[in-house]
């Protein structure tokens, strides 16, 4: 089981990475393009925080198999979702 301080640190980082983009959007503090970039960067960092602090996936050699399996699953999901969207968009434009 993960240690409690590690989980609390991960939780705090996750809350900050959620609240920051939310506050920027609500307050309209940045231009639209910068806001979109901030949301994208915060989302990637959020994924990394969850993987490291909650799922125990690290970038060390000890966790290499777990990380490789996760990356392979992400590639497969990208191919399936991307392929589906490509086919559906192609069918939509052919029907018009």
Secondary structure as UniProt FT lines:
FT   HELIX           4..27
FT   HELIX           32..49
FT   HELIX           50..54
FT   HELIX           61..63
FT   HELIX           64..95
//
